[in-house]
Amino acid sequence: MIKNILVPVDGSVHSKKALEFACELAKMFESELRLLHVVQPPVSTQTMVVGGSAVTTEVSREDLEEIGHNMIEAALQITSNHDCTKVETQVEAGPPAQHILDAAKKHHVDLIVMGSRGLSDIAGLLLGSVSHKVTHLAECSCVTIR
């Protein structure tokens, strides 16, 4: 039986589709949903070129956590639209795959439902996607949504 479903959310189209799928499963099995957003600390400053000048910006950890909480709020709106009532949320910081695996183990998750590609498509192609890592290392079943 599927009683506890973990859904990592990152704001991508695939993540939204995965959440909608998980909502339908949760209703079908009367499961609890656990929404997780993992903030990835920036590895460096970002430089944007606008016209003929360059502007260097640095995103603080607090800004990233606020963005993460905003993503969770948007995900909660989707769960509400699908009439899911048993929903827990969390925002973590660090390597996404490891935090997803840790959350699944800690909360005795029966199923992880995630998008096939998140917002870091290029890095995923070079280093292996988060969904690929989670699928191969998770102790529970995983569903990857395209």
Chimera marker file (.cmm) of the C-alpha trace (Angstrom):
<marker_set name="trace">
<marker id="1" x="0.000" y="0.000" z="0.000" r="1" g="1" b="0" radius="0.5"/>
<marker id="2" x="1.176" y="3.522" z="-0.735" r="1" g="1" b="0" radius="0.5"/>
<marker id="3" x="0.732" y="5.620" z="2.403" r="1" g="1" b="0" radius="0.5"/>
<marker id="4" x="3.508" y="8.185" z="2.138" r="1" g="1" b="0" radius="0.5"/>
<marker id="5" x="4.545" y="9.855" z="-1.142" r="1" g="1" b="0" radius="0.5"/>
<marker id="6" x="7.536" y="12.175" z="-1.482" r="1" g="1" b="0" radius="0.5"/>
<marker id="7" x="7.409" y="14.765" z="-4.260" r="1" g="1" b="0" radius="0.5"/>
<marker id="8" x="10.513" y="16.888" z="-4.842" r="1" g="1" b="0" radius="0.5"/>
<marker id="9" x="9.454" y="20.215" z="-6.380" r="1" g="1" b="0" radius="0.5"/>
<marker id="10" x="11.684" y="22.661" z="-8.226" r="1" g="1" b="0" radius="0.5"/>
<marker id="11" x="9.264" y="24.802" z="-10.208" r="1" g="1" b="0" radius="0.5"/>
<marker id="12" x="9.911" y="23.049" z="-13.526" r="1" g="1" b="0" radius="0.5"/>
<marker id="13" x="7.180" y="21.829" z="-15.877" r="1" g="1" b="0" radius="0.5"/>
<marker id="14" x="8.129" y="18.189" z="-15.199" r="1" g="1" b="0" radius="0.5"/>
<marker id="15" x="7.991" y="18.826" z="-11.450" r="1" g="1" b="0" radius="0.5"/>
<marker id="16" x="4.469" y="20.244" z="-11.782" r="1" g="1" b="0" radius="0.5"/>
<marker id="17" x="3.350" y="17.224" z="-13.807" r="1" g="1" b="0" radius="0.5"/>
<marker id="18" x="4.863" y="14.909" z="-11.181" r="1" g="1" b="0" radius="0.5"/>
<marker id="19" x="3.023" y="16.741" z="-8.413" r="1" g="1" b="0" radius="0.5"/>
<marker id="20" x="-0.290" y="16.501" z="-10.248" r="1" g="1" b="0" radius="0.5"/>
<marker id="21" x="0.271" y="12.765" z="-10.785" r="1" g="1" b="0" radius="0.5"/>
<marker id="22" x="1.182" y="12.326" z="-7.111" r="1" g="1" b="0" radius="0.5"/>
<marker id="23" x="-1.985" y="14.174" z="-6.074" r="1" g="1" b="0" radius="0.5"/>
<marker id="24" x="-4.101" y="11.720" z="-8.034" r="1" g="1" b="0" radius="0.5"/>
<marker id="25" x="-2.263" y="8.777" z="-6.443" r="1" g="1" b="0" radius="0.5"/>
<marker id="26" x="-2.643" y="10.312" z="-2.989" r="1" g="1" b="0" radius="0.5"/>
<marker id="27" x="-6.398" y="10.629" z="-3.444" r="1" g="1" b="0" radius="0.5"/>
<marker id="28" x="-6.656" y="7.090" z="-4.803" r="1" g="1" b="0" radius="0.5"/>
<marker id="29" x="-4.700" y="5.523" z="-1.920" r="1" g="1" b="0" radius="0.5"/>
<marker id="30" x="-5.551" y="8.097" z="0.787" r="1" g="1" b="0" radius="0.5"/>
<marker id="31" x="-1.830" y="8.785" z="1.086" r="1" g="1" b="0" radius="0.5"/>
<marker id="32" x="0.067" y="11.623" z="2.687" r="1" g="1" b="0" radius="0.5"/>
<marker id="33" x="2.091" y="13.846" z="0.386" r="1" g="1" b="0" radius="0.5"/>
<marker id="34" x="5.460" y="15.221" z="1.455" r="1" g="1" b="0" radius="0.5"/>
<marker id="35" x="6.629" y="18.126" z="-0.689" r="1" g="1" b="0" radius="0.5"/>
<marker id="36" x="10.366" y="18.824" z="-0.665" r="1" g="1" b="0" radius="0.5"/>
<marker id="37" x="12.296" y="21.655" z="-2.246" r="1" g="1" b="0" radius="0.5"/>
<marker id="38" x="16.075" y="21.514" z="-2.052" r="1" g="1" b="0" radius="0.5"/>
<marker id="39" x="17.880" y="24.835" z="-2.293" r="1" g="1" b="0" radius="0.5"/>
<marker id="40" x="21.224" y="24.574" z="-4.048" r="1" g="1" b="0" radius="0.5"/>
<marker id="41" x="23.637" y="27.174" z="-2.697" r="1" g="1" b="0" radius="0.5"/>
<marker id="42" x="25.261" y="29.151" z="-5.514" r="1" g="1" b="0" radius="0.5"/>
<marker id="43" x="28.771" y="28.068" z="-6.383" r="1" g="1" b="0" radius="0.5"/>
<marker id="44" x="29.770" y="31.553" z="-7.522" r="1" g="1" b="0" radius="0.5"/>
<marker id="45" x="28.483" y="34.965" z="-8.412" r="1" g="1" b="0" radius="0.5"/>
<marker id="46" x="26.494" y="35.364" z="-11.610" r="1" g="1" b="0" radius="0.5"/>
<marker id="47" x="27.445" y="37.855" z="-14.312" r="1" g="1" b="0" radius="0.5"/>
<marker id="48" x="24.783" y="39.208" z="-16.634" r="1" g="1" b="0" radius="0.5"/>
<marker id="49" x="25.694" y="41.129" z="-19.757" r="1" g="1" b="0" radius="0.5"/>
<marker id="50" x="23.169" y="43.832" z="-20.566" r="1" g="1" b="0" radius="0.5"/>
<marker id="51" x="23.872" y="45.875" z="-23.668" r="1" g="1" b="0" radius="0.5"/>
<marker id="52" x="27.542" y="46.807" z="-23.482" r="1" g="1" b="0" radius="0.5"/>
<marker id="53" x="27.991" y="46.448" z="-19.725" r="1" g="1" b="0" radius="0.5"/>
<marker id="54" x="28.276" y="43.545" z="-17.323" r="1" g="1" b="0" radius="0.5"/>
<marker id="55" x="26.520" y="43.357" z="-13.970" r="1" g="1" b="0" radius="0.5"/>
<marker id="56" x="27.680" y="40.895" z="-11.316" r="1" g="1" b="0" radius="0.5"/>
<marker id="57" x="25.058" y="39.636" z="-8.889" r="1" g="1" b="0" radius="0.5"/>
<marker id="58" x="25.217" y="37.349" z="-5.919" r="1" g="1" b="0" radius="0.5"/>
<marker id="59" x="22.167" y="35.526" z="-4.623" r="1" g="1" b="0" radius="0.5"/>
<marker id="60" x="22.166" y="35.062" z="-0.870" r="1" g="1" b="0" radius="0.5"/>
<marker id="61" x="21.190" y="31.839" z="0.847" r="1" g="1" b="0" radius="0.5"/>
<marker id="62" x="18.231" y="33.697" z="2.382" r="1" g="1" b="0" radius="0.5"/>
<marker id="63" x="17.041" y="34.743" z="-1.091" r="1" g="1" b="0" radius="0.5"/>
<marker id="64" x="17.284" y="31.143" z="-2.297" r="1" g="1" b="0" radius="0.5"/>
<marker id="65" x="15.380" y="29.875" z="0.748" r="1" g="1" b="0" radius="0.5"/>
<marker id="66" x="12.665" y="32.476" z="0.138" r="1" g="1" b="0" radius="0.5"/>
<marker id="67" x="12.414" y="31.302" z="-3.474" r="1" g="1" b="0" radius="0.5"/>
<marker id="68" x="12.199" y="27.725" z="-2.163" r="1" g="1" b="0" radius="0.5"/>
<marker id="69" x="9.353" y="28.614" z="0.193" r="1" g="1" b="0" radius="0.5"/>
<marker id="70" x="7.586" y="30.363" z="-2.696" r="1" g="1" b="0" radius="0.5"/>
<marker id="71" x="7.902" y="27.156" z="-4.758" r="1" g="1" b="0" radius="0.5"/>
<marker id="72" x="6.422" y="25.177" z="-1.875" r="1" g="1" b="0" radius="0.5"/>
<marker id="73" x="3.536" y="27.668" z="-1.647" r="1" g="1" b="0" radius="0.5"/>
<marker id="74" x="2.868" y="27.267" z="-5.380" r="1" g="1" b="0" radius="0.5"/>
<marker id="75" x="2.972" y="23.478" z="-4.962" r="1" g="1" b="0" radius="0.5"/>
<marker id="76" x="0.535" y="23.702" z="-2.045" r="1" g="1" b="0" radius="0.5"/>
<marker id="77" x="-1.857" y="25.574" z="-4.322" r="1" g="1" b="0" radius="0.5"/>
<marker id="78" x="-1.707" y="22.658" z="-6.767" r="1" g="1" b="0" radius="0.5"/>
<marker id="79" x="-2.395" y="20.138" z="-3.987" r="1" g="1" b="0" radius="0.5"/>
<marker id="80" x="-5.309" y="22.271" z="-2.832" r="1" g="1" b="0" radius="0.5"/>
<marker id="81" x="-6.702" y="22.406" z="-6.382" r="1" g="1" b="0" radius="0.5"/>
<marker id="82" x="-6.567" y="18.577" z="-6.426" r="1" g="1" b="0" radius="0.5"/>
<marker id="83" x="-8.309" y="18.329" z="-3.014" r="1" g="1" b="0" radius="0.5"/>
<marker id="84" x="-5.303" y="16.765" z="-1.279" r="1" g="1" b="0" radius="0.5"/>
<marker id="85" x="-5.561" y="17.426" z="2.424" r="1" g="1" b="0" radius="0.5"/>
<marker id="86" x="-2.735" y="15.412" z="4.002" r="1" g="1" b="0" radius="0.5"/>
<marker id="87" x="0.324" y="17.415" z="2.940" r="1" g="1" b="0" radius="0.5"/>
<marker id="88" x="3.623" y="18.072" z="4.722" r="1" g="1" b="0" radius="0.5"/>
<marker id="89" x="6.313" y="20.407" z="3.395" r="1" g="1" b="0" radius="0.5"/>
<marker id="90" x="9.993" y="21.012" z="3.896" r="1" g="1" b="0" radius="0.5"/>
<marker id="91" x="12.765" y="23.129" z="2.414" r="1" g="1" b="0" radius="0.5"/>
<marker id="92" x="16.351" y="21.863" z="2.671" r="1" g="1" b="0" radius="0.5"/>
<marker id="93" x="19.675" y="23.178" z="1.416" r="1" g="1" b="0" radius="0.5"/>
<marker id="94" x="22.406" y="21.160" z="-0.251" r="1" g="1" b="0" radius="0.5"/>
<marker id="95" x="22.792" y="18.454" z="-2.898" r="1" g="1" b="0" radius="0.5"/>
<marker id="96" x="19.252" y="17.650" z="-4.138" r="1" g="1" b="0" radius="0.5"/>
<marker id="97" x="19.623" y="13.909" z="-4.757" r="1" g="1" b="0" radius="0.5"/>
<marker id="98" x="21.111" y="13.280" z="-1.315" r="1" g="1" b="0" radius="0.5"/>
<marker id="99" x="18.434" y="15.327" z="0.467" r="1" g="1" b="0" radius="0.5"/>
<marker id="100" x="15.673" y="13.538" z="-1.433" r="1" g="1" b="0" radius="0.5"/>
<marker id="101" x="17.116" y="10.149" z="-0.499" r="1" g="1" b="0" radius="0.5"/>
<marker id="102" x="17.584" y="11.212" z="3.125" r="1" g="1" b="0" radius="0.5"/>
<marker id="103" x="14.005" y="12.527" z="3.361" r="1" g="1" b="0" radius="0.5"/>
<marker id="104" x="12.626" y="9.320" z="1.853" r="1" g="1" b="0" radius="0.5"/>
<marker id="105" x="14.457" y="7.223" z="4.407" r="1" g="1" b="0" radius="0.5"/>
<marker id="106" x="13.755" y="9.481" z="7.406" r="1" g="1" b="0" radius="0.5"/>
<marker id="107" x="10.018" y="9.690" z="6.720" r="1" g="1" b="0" radius="0.5"/>
<marker id="108" x="9.556" y="6.045" z="5.651" r="1" g="1" b="0" radius="0.5"/>
<marker id="109" x="8.351" y="7.036" z="2.198" r="1" g="1" b="0" radius="0.5"/>
<marker id="110" x="6.696" y="4.324" z="0.111" r="1" g="1" b="0" radius="0.5"/>
<marker id="111" x="7.034" y="6.129" z="-3.214" r="1" g="1" b="0" radius="0.5"/>
<marker id="112" x="9.000" y="9.034" z="-4.696" r="1" g="1" b="0" radius="0.5"/>
<marker id="113" x="7.314" y="10.809" z="-7.612" r="1" g="1" b="0" radius="0.5"/>
<marker id="114" x="9.502" y="13.272" z="-9.475" r="1" g="1" b="0" radius="0.5"/>
<marker id="115" x="9.952" y="14.957" z="-12.823" r="1" g="1" b="0" radius="0.5"/>
<marker id="116" x="12.336" y="13.462" z="-15.339" r="1" g="1" b="0" radius="0.5"/>
<marker id="117" x="14.137" y="16.763" z="-15.806" r="1" g="1" b="0" radius="0.5"/>
<marker id="118" x="14.249" y="19.719" z="-13.479" r="1" g="1" b="0" radius="0.5"/>
<marker id="119" x="15.566" y="23.219" z="-13.934" r="1" g="1" b="0" radius="0.5"/>
<marker id="120" x="19.198" y="22.130" z="-14.268" r="1" g="1" b="0" radius="0.5"/>
<marker id="121" x="18.957" y="20.299" z="-17.606" r="1" g="1" b="0" radius="0.5"/>
<marker id="122" x="22.468" y="21.172" z="-18.828" r="1" g="1" b="0" radius="0.5"/>
<marker id="123" x="24.164" y="20.167" z="-15.579" r="1" g="1" b="0" radius="0.5"/>
<marker id="124" x="22.038" y="17.012" z="-15.564" r="1" g="1" b="0" radius="0.5"/>
<marker id="125" x="23.257" y="16.056" z="-18.998" r="1" g="1" b="0" radius="0.5"/>
<marker id="126" x="26.872" y="16.461" z="-17.915" r="1" g="1" b="0" radius="0.5"/>
<marker id="127" x="26.750" y="15.051" z="-14.380" r="1" g="1" b="0" radius="0.5"/>
<marker id="128" x="23.667" y="12.836" z="-14.371" r="1" g="1" b="0" radius="0.5"/>
<marker id="129" x="20.218" y="14.086" z="-13.463" r="1" g="1" b="0" radius="0.5"/>
<marker id="130" x="18.859" y="14.202" z="-9.941" r="1" g="1" b="0" radius="0.5"/>
<marker id="131" x="16.004" y="11.891" z="-10.949" r="1" g="1" b="0" radius="0.5"/>
<marker id="132" x="18.490" y="9.359" z="-12.347" r="1" g="1" b="0" radius="0.5"/>
<marker id="133" x="20.531" y="9.353" z="-9.127" r="1" g="1" b="0" radius="0.5"/>
<marker id="134" x="17.459" y="9.082" z="-6.904" r="1" g="1" b="0" radius="0.5"/>
<marker id="135" x="15.930" y="6.284" z="-8.976" r="1" g="1" b="0" radius="0.5"/>
<marker id="136" x="19.089" y="4.188" z="-8.746" r="1" g="1" b="0" radius="0.5"/>
<marker id="137" x="19.832" y="4.799" z="-5.063" r="1" g="1" b="0" radius="0.5"/>
<marker id="138" x="16.402" y="4.994" z="-3.397" r="1" g="1" b="0" radius="0.5"/>
<marker id="139" x="15.289" y="2.178" z="-1.125" r="1" g="1" b="0" radius="0.5"/>
<marker id="140" x="11.644" y="2.704" z="-2.110" r="1" g="1" b="0" radius="0.5"/>
<marker id="141" x="9.838" y="2.672" z="-5.436" r="1" g="1" b="0" radius="0.5"/>
<marker id="142" x="10.203" y="5.664" z="-7.744" r="1" g="1" b="0" radius="0.5"/>
<marker id="143" x="8.049" y="7.050" z="-10.520" r="1" g="1" b="0" radius="0.5"/>
<marker id="144" x="9.576" y="9.489" z="-12.992" r="1" g="1" b="0" radius="0.5"/>
<marker id="145" x="7.177" y="11.705" z="-14.929" r="1" g="1" b="0" radius="0.5"/>
<marker id="146" x="7.917" y="13.236" z="-18.330" r="1" g="1" b="0" radius="0.5"/>
<link id1="1" id2="2" r="1" g="1" b="0" radius="0.2"/>
<link id1="2" id2="3" r="1" g="1" b="0" radius="0.2"/>
<link id1="3" id2="4" r="1" g="1" b="0" radius="0.2"/>
<link id1="4" id2="5" r="1" g="1" b="0" radius="0.2"/>
<link id1="5" id2="6" r="1" g="1" b="0" radius="0.2"/>
<link id1="6" id2="7" r="1" g="1" b="0" radius="0.2"/>
<link id1="7" id2="8" r="1" g="1" b="0" radius="0.2"/>
<link id1="8" id2="9" r="1" g="1" b="0" radius="0.2"/>
<link id1="9" id2="10" r="1" g="1" b="0" radius="0.2"/>
<link id1="10" id2="11" r="1" g="1" b="0" radius="0.2"/>
<link id1="11" id2="12" r="1" g="1" b="0" radius="0.2"/>
<link id1="12" id2="13" r="1" g="1" b="0" radius="0.2"/>
<link id1="13" id2="14" r="1" g="1" b="0" radius="0.2"/>
<link id1="14" id2="15" r="1" g="1" b="0" radius="0.2"/>
<link id1="15" id2="16" r="1" g="1" b="0" radius="0.2"/>
<link id1="16" id2="17" r="1" g="1" b="0" radius="0.2"/>
<link id1="17" id2="18" r="1" g="1" b="0" radius="0.2"/>
<link id1="18" id2="19" r="1" g="1" b="0" radius="0.2"/>
<link id1="19" id2="20" r="1" g="1" b="0" radius="0.2"/>
<link id1="20" id2="21" r="1" g="1" b="0" radius="0.2"/>
<link id1="21" id2="22" r="1" g="1" b="0" radius="0.2"/>
<link id1="22" id2="23" r="1" g="1" b="0" radius="0.2"/>
<link id1="23" id2="24" r="1" g="1" b="0" radius="0.2"/>
<link id1="24" id2="25" r="1" g="1" b="0" radius="0.2"/>
<link id1="25" id2="26" r="1" g="1" b="0" radius="0.2"/>
<link id1="26" id2="27" r="1" g="1" b="0" radius="0.2"/>
<link id1="27" id2="28" r="1" g="1" b="0" radius="0.2"/>
<link id1="28" id2="29" r="1" g="1" b="0" radius="0.2"/>
<link id1="29" id2="30" r="1" g="1" b="0" radius="0.2"/>
<link id1="30" id2="31" r="1" g="1" b="0" radius="0.2"/>
<link id1="31" id2="32" r="1" g="1" b="0" radius="0.2"/>
<link id1="32" id2="33" r="1" g="1" b="0" radius="0.2"/>
<link id1="33" id2="34" r="1" g="1" b="0" radius="0.2"/>
<link id1="34" id2="35" r="1" g="1" b="0" radius="0.2"/>
<link id1="35" id2="36" r="1" g="1" b="0" radius="0.2"/>
<link id1="36" id2="37" r="1" g="1" b="0" radius="0.2"/>
<link id1="37" id2="38" r="1" g="1" b="0" radius="0.2"/>
<link id1="38" id2="39" r="1" g="1" b="0" radius="0.2"/>
<link id1="39" id2="40" r="1" g="1" b="0" radius="0.2"/>
<link id1="40" id2="41" r="1" g="1" b="0" radius="0.2"/>
<link id1="41" id2="42" r="1" g="1" b="0" radius="0.2"/>
<link id1="42" id2="43" r="1" g="1" b="0" radius="0.2"/>
<link id1="43" id2="44" r="1" g="1" b="0" radius="0.2"/>
<link id1="44" id2="45" r="1" g="1" b="0" radius="0.2"/>
<link id1="45" id2="46" r="1" g="1" b="0" radius="0.2"/>
<link id1="46" id2="47" r="1" g="1" b="0" radius="0.2"/>
<link id1="47" id2="48" r="1" g="1" b="0" radius="0.2"/>
<link id1="48" id2="49" r="1" g="1" b="0" radius="0.2"/>
<link id1="49" id2="50" r="1" g="1" b="0" radius="0.2"/>
<link id1="50" id2="51" r="1" g="1" b="0" radius="0.2"/>
<link id1="51" id2="52" r="1" g="1" b="0" radius="0.2"/>
<link id1="52" id2="53" r="1" g="1" b="0" radius="0.2"/>
<link id1="53" id2="54" r="1" g="1" b="0" radius="0.2"/>
<link id1="54" id2="55" r="1" g="1" b="0" radius="0.2"/>
<link id1="55" id2="56" r="1" g="1" b="0" radius="0.2"/>
<link id1="56" id2="57" r="1" g="1" b="0" radius="0.2"/>
<link id1="57" id2="58" r="1" g="1" b="0" radius="0.2"/>
<link id1="58" id2="59" r="1" g="1" b="0" radius="0.2"/>
<link id1="59" id2="60" r="1" g="1" b="0" radius="0.2"/>
<link id1="60" id2="61" r="1" g="1" b="0" radius="0.2"/>
<link id1="61" id2="62" r="1" g="1" b="0" radius="0.2"/>
<link id1="62" id2="63" r="1" g="1" b="0" radius="0.2"/>
<link id1="63" id2="64" r="1" g="1" b="0" radius="0.2"/>
<link id1="64" id2="65" r="1" g="1" b="0" radius="0.2"/>
<link id1="65" id2="66" r="1" g="1" b="0" radius="0.2"/>
<link id1="66" id2="67" r="1" g="1" b="0" radius="0.2"/>
<link id1="67" id2="68" r="1" g="1" b="0" radius="0.2"/>
<link id1="68" id2="69" r="1" g="1" b="0" radius="0.2"/>
<link id1="69" id2="70" r="1" g="1" b="0" radius="0.2"/>
<link id1="70" id2="71" r="1" g="1" b="0" radius="0.2"/>
<link id1="71" id2="72" r="1" g="1" b="0" radius="0.2"/>
<link id1="72" id2="73" r="1" g="1" b="0" radius="0.2"/>
<link id1="73" id2="74" r="1" g="1" b="0" radius="0.2"/>
<link id1="74" id2="75" r="1" g="1" b="0" radius="0.2"/>
<link id1="75" id2="76" r="1" g="1" b="0" radius="0.2"/>
<link id1="76" id2="77" r="1" g="1" b="0" radius="0.2"/>
<link id1="77" id2="78" r="1" g="1" b="0" radius="0.2"/>
<link id1="78" id2="79" r="1" g="1" b="0" radius="0.2"/>
<link id1="79" id2="80" r="1" g="1" b="0" radius="0.2"/>
<link id1="80" id2="81" r="1" g="1" b="0" radius="0.2"/>
<link id1="81" id2="82" r="1" g="1" b="0" radius="0.2"/>
<link id1="82" id2="83" r="1" g="1" b="0" radius="0.2"/>
<link id1="83" id2="84" r="1" g="1" b="0" radius="0.2"/>
<link id1="84" id2="85" r="1" g="1" b="0" radius="0.2"/>
<link id1="85" id2="86" r="1" g="1" b="0" radius="0.2"/>
<link id1="86" id2="87" r="1" g="1" b="0" radius="0.2"/>
<link id1="87" id2="88" r="1" g="1" b="0" radius="0.2"/>
<link id1="88" id2="89" r="1" g="1" b="0" radius="0.2"/>
<link id1="89" id2="90" r="1" g="1" b="0" radius="0.2"/>
<link id1="90" id2="91" r="1" g="1" b="0" radius="0.2"/>
<link id1="91" id2="92" r="1" g="1" b="0" radius="0.2"/>
<link id1="92" id2="93" r="1" g="1" b="0" radius="0.2"/>
<link id1="93" id2="94" r="1" g="1" b="0" radius="0.2"/>
<link id1="94" id2="95" r="1" g="1" b="0" radius="0.2"/>
<link id1="95" id2="96" r="1" g="1" b="0" radius="0.2"/>
<link id1="96" id2="97" r="1" g="1" b="0" radius="0.2"/>
<link id1="97" id2="98" r="1" g="1" b="0" radius="0.2"/>
<link id1="98" id2="99" r="1" g="1" b="0" radius="0.2"/>
<link id1="99" id2="100" r="1" g="1" b="0" radius="0.2"/>
<link id1="100" id2="101" r="1" g="1" b="0" radius="0.2"/>
<link id1="101" id2="102" r="1" g="1" b="0" radius="0.2"/>
<link id1="102" id2="103" r="1" g="1" b="0" radius="0.2"/>
<link id1="103" id2="104" r="1" g="1" b="0" radius="0.2"/>
<link id1="104" id2="105" r="1" g="1" b="0" radius="0.2"/>
<link id1="105" id2="106" r="1" g="1" b="0" radius="0.2"/>
<link id1="106" id2="107" r="1" g="1" b="0" radius="0.2"/>
<link id1="107" id2="108" r="1" g="1" b="0" radius="0.2"/>
<link id1="108" id2="109" r="1" g="1" b="0" radius="0.2"/>
<link id1="109" id2="110" r="1" g="1" b="0" radius="0.2"/>
<link id1="110" id2="111" r="1" g="1" b="0" radius="0.2"/>
<link id1="111" id2="112" r="1" g="1" b="0" radius="0.2"/>
<link id1="112" id2="113" r="1" g="1" b="0" radius="0.2"/>
<link id1="113" id2="114" r="1" g="1" b="0" radius="0.2"/>
<link id1="114" id2="115" r="1" g="1" b="0" radius="0.2"/>
<link id1="115" id2="116" r="1" g="1" b="0" radius="0.2"/>
<link id1="116" id2="117" r="1" g="1" b="0" radius="0.2"/>
<link id1="117" id2="118" r="1" g="1" b="0" radius="0.2"/>
<link id1="118" id2="119" r="1" g="1" b="0" radius="0.2"/>
<link id1="119" id2="120" r="1" g="1" b="0" radius="0.2"/>
<link id1="120" id2="121" r="1" g="1" b="0" radius="0.2"/>
<link id1="121" id2="122" r="1" g="1" b="0" radius="0.2"/>
<link id1="122" id2="123" r="1" g="1" b="0" radius="0.2"/>
<link id1="123" id2="124" r="1" g="1" b="0" radius="0.2"/>
<link id1="124" id2="125" r="1" g="1" b="0" radius="0.2"/>
<link id1="125" id2="126" r="1" g="1" b="0" radius="0.2"/>
<link id1="126" id2="127" r="1" g="1" b="0" radius="0.2"/>
<link id1="127" id2="128" r="1" g="1" b="0" radius="0.2"/>
<link id1="128" id2="129" r="1" g="1" b="0" radius="0.2"/>
<link id1="129" id2="130" r="1" g="1" b="0" radius="0.2"/>
<link id1="130" id2="131" r="1" g="1" b="0" radius="0.2"/>
<link id1="131" id2="132" r="1" g="1" b="0" radius="0.2"/>
<link id1="132" id2="133" r="1" g="1" b="0" radius="0.2"/>
<link id1="133" id2="134" r="1" g="1" b="0" radius="0.2"/>
<link id1="134" id2="135" r="1" g="1" b="0" radius="0.2"/>
<link id1="135" id2="136" r="1" g="1" b="0" radius="0.2"/>
<link id1="136" id2="137" r="1" g="1" b="0" radius="0.2"/>
<link id1="137" id2="138" r="1" g="1" b="0" radius="0.2"/>
<link id1="138" id2="139" r="1" g="1" b="0" radius="0.2"/>
<link id1="139" id2="140" r="1" g="1" b="0" radius="0.2"/>
<link id1="140" id2="141" r="1" g="1" b="0" radius="0.2"/>
<link id1="141" id2="142" r="1" g="1" b="0" radius="0.2"/>
<link id1="142" id2="143" r="1" g="1" b="0" radius="0.2"/>
<link id1="143" id2="144" r="1" g="1" b="0" radius="0.2"/>
<link id1="144" id2="145" r="1" g="1" b="0" radius="0.2"/>
<link id1="145" id2="146" r="1" g="1" b="0" radius="0.2"/>
</marker_set>
